[in-house]
Amino acid sequence: MFQPKIPVMPTPTRAAAPPAVVEPASVVPGTQTPPPVPVAPVPSRPVVRLSPGTVLALVGGGTAVVLVVGAVLVSLLLAVALTGASVAVCTVVVRSILATDSRR
């Protein structure tokens, strides 16, 4: 059941035929067809036409996105800076408390 079954090559029943002789065909000139008329390519998708109002809205939207992303990044940087400053102040206070405590 789990042993592979190898296909057996069947033995030929008749003698092999000699290869057929291929003779070259003669080339007969045919009638010439006129070249196809050039046709303008059809665009695969419709052309987008922007009015001045649409362009102004796109520029305004892009500007708003840039300003919002910039404000978020600046606020994150400010939060990191404030956290670092407060950790530094806490470190100085703790060192001062420990130094004065060890002097007594």
LINCOR-V538764 format. One record per residue. N is the residue number from 1. PHI is phi as a letter, one per 30 degrees, with the letter a starting at -180 (NA if undefined). PSI is psi in degrees with one decimal (NA if undefined). OMEGA is omega in degrees with one decimal (NA if undefined). Layout:
N,PHI,PSI,OMEGA  N,PHI,PSI,OMEGA
This chain:
1,NA,-44.0,-177.7  2,c,6.4,178.8  3,d,137.8,-179.5  4,d,145.2,177.4  5,c,115.9,-178.3  6,c,126.5,179.8  7,d,143.1,-179.8  8,c,135.4,-179.9  9,d,124.0,179.6  10,d,145.6,178.8  11,d,140.9,180.0  12,d,141.7,-178.2  13,c,-21.0,179.4  14,b,167.3,-179.6  15,d,149.0,-179.1  16,d,136.0,179.9  17,d,147.0,177.4  18,d,151.1,-179.3  19,d,143.7,-179.8  20,d,143.5,179.2  21,d,127.0,180.0  22,c,121.8,178.5  23,c,140.5,179.3  24,d,138.6,178.7  25,d,148.4,178.9  26,d,146.3,-179.1  27,c,120.7,179.6  28,c,121.3,178.8  29,d,130.9,-179.9  30,c,-178.7,177.8  31,d,141.6,-179.0  32,d,134.2,176.8  33,c,143.9,179.7  34,d,149.8,179.5  35,d,148.6,-179.1  36,d,148.3,179.7  37,d,128.7,-179.7  38,d,132.6,-179.7  39,c,137.6,178.8  40,d,134.9,-179.4  41,d,141.5,179.0  42,d,126.6,179.5  43,d,141.2,-177.1  44,d,-23.1,177.5  45,b,157.5,-176.5  46,d,150.0,179.5  47,d,132.5,179.9  48,c,123.3,178.4  49,c,125.9,-177.5  50,c,129.9,174.7  51,d,163.6,179.1  52,e,-34.9,178.4  53,d,-37.7,178.5  54,d,-41.7,178.5  55,d,-41.7,179.5  56,d,-39.2,178.5  57,d,-40.1,178.6  58,d,-42.0,179.0  59,d,-42.3,178.4  60,d,-40.9,178.2  61,d,-41.8,177.6  62,d,-40.3,178.1  63,d,-41.1,179.4  64,d,-41.2,179.1  65,d,-44.2,-180.0  66,d,-41.8,-179.9  67,d,-40.5,-179.8  68,d,-45.5,179.7  69,d,-39.6,177.8  70,d,-41.2,179.1  71,d,-39.9,178.5  72,d,-44.3,-179.6  73,d,-40.2,178.7  74,d,-39.6,179.3  75,d,-36.5,175.6  76,d,-41.9,178.2  77,d,-39.1,178.1  78,d,-39.4,178.0  79,d,-40.7,177.9  80,d,-41.1,179.9  81,d,-43.3,178.8  82,d,-39.6,177.8  83,d,-43.7,178.1  84,d,-41.6,179.7  85,d,-40.8,-179.8  86,d,-35.8,175.5  87,d,-39.2,178.4  88,d,-42.4,178.8  89,d,-42.4,177.9  90,d,-38.1,178.2  91,d,-43.7,179.6  92,d,-42.0,-179.6  93,d,-44.4,-179.3  94,d,-41.5,178.0  95,d,-38.6,179.3  96,d,-42.5,179.7  97,d,-43.2,-179.7  98,d,-34.9,-179.9  99,d,-44.2,-178.8  100,d,-30.2,179.2  101,d,-34.8,-179.0  102,d,-19.6,179.8  103,d,-25.5,-176.7  104,d,NA,NA
